[in-house]
């Protein structure tokens, strides 16, 4: 099993165990691939739910950039909702999991083909 496959399994386990979602593995795989090499860097692989600059990056780079959403679509509330669902006390919020949840929240699965 490749390192990427191992990480995808870890992300799927997080979705099941911490959030109670059974993931669409094809979509989770595509979202993970879309994260690029960031998934292999311990700092870049996670999202800090309390760092305003990190949340701004999620909003601007992912929601507006990748998913093509406009700023007026309650993006900040969606991010906050995902952070709460992932668990405020959970310090390891994986970027691929956050992006997966946001993709599902906004019904933007088509972005990943």
C-alpha positions in Angstrom: 0.0 0.0 0.0 1.4 3.4 -1.0 1.8 6.2 1.5 -1.0 8.1 -0.1 -3.3 5.1 0.2 -2.4 4.8 3.9 -3.3 8.5 4.4 -6.6 8.1 2.5 -7.5 5.2 4.9 -6.6 7.4 7.9 -8.8 10.2 6.5 -11.7 7.8 6.0 -11.3 6.6 9.6 -11.4 10.2 10.8 -14.6 10.8 8.9 -16.2 7.6 10.3 -15.0 7.8 13.9 -14.8 11.5 14.7 -17.6 12.8 12.5 -19.9 9.8 11.9 -19.8 10.0 8.1 -19.2 7.1 5.8 -17.1 8.7 3.1 -17.5 8.4 -0.7 -14.0 6.9 -1.1 -13.7 8.0 -4.8 -14.4 11.6 -3.8 -12.1 11.4 -0.8 -9.3 10.0 -3.0 -9.8 12.8 -5.5 -9.8 15.5 -2.8 -6.7 14.0 -1.3 -4.9 14.0 -4.6 -6.0 17.6 -5.1 -4.2 18.5 -1.9 -1.0 17.6 -3.6 2.3 17.2 -1.6 0.8 19.0 1.4 -0.6 15.7 2.7 3.0 14.5 3.3 4.0 17.6 5.4 2.9 17.4 9.0 2.2 21.1 9.3 0.5 21.5 5.9 -1.5 18.3 6.2 -3.6 19.8 9.0 -5.9 22.8 9.4 -5.8 24.9 12.5 -9.4 25.8 13.3 -8.3 28.7 15.5 -5.8 30.4 13.2 -7.5 33.2 11.2 -4.8 33.1 8.5 -5.3 29.4 8.1 -9.0 29.8 7.8 -8.6 32.6 5.3 -6.4 30.2 3.2 -9.1 27.6 3.3 -11.7 30.1 2.3 -9.8 31.9 -0.5 -7.6 29.1 -1.9 -10.0 26.2 -1.6 -13.6 27.4 -1.4 -13.2 30.4 -3.8 -10.3 29.1 -5.8 -10.8 25.4 -6.2 -14.6 25.1 -5.8 -15.3 28.4 -7.5 -17.6 29.8 -4.8 -18.2 33.5 -4.3 -17.5 35.2 -1.0 -21.2 35.9 -0.4 -22.2 32.3 0.1 -21.7 32.1 3.9 -18.3 30.6 3.5 -17.1 31.5 6.9 -20.1 29.8 8.6 -19.5 26.7 6.5 -15.9 26.5 7.6 -16.9 27.1 11.3 -19.6 24.4 10.9 -17.0 21.9 9.6 -14.6 22.7 12.4 -17.3 22.2 15.0 -18.3 18.8 13.4 -14.7 17.7 13.3 -14.4 18.6 17.0 -13.2 21.7 18.6 -10.9 19.7 20.9 -9.5 17.7 18.1 -6.1 19.2 17.3 -5.4 17.2 14.2 -8.0 18.3 11.6 -6.7 16.8 8.4 -6.8 19.2 5.4 -8.2 16.5 3.1 -11.0 15.7 5.5 -11.9 19.4 5.9 -11.8 19.9 2.1 -13.9 16.7 1.6 -16.5 18.0 4.1 -16.7 21.4 2.5 -17.0 19.9 -0.9 -20.0 17.8 0.3 -21.5 20.8 2.2 -21.6 22.9 -1.0 -22.5 20.0 -3.3 -19.4 20.6 -5.4 -18.4 17.0 -6.1 -18.5 17.7 -9.8 -15.3 19.8 -9.4 -13.5 16.5 -8.9 -15.0 14.9 -12.1 
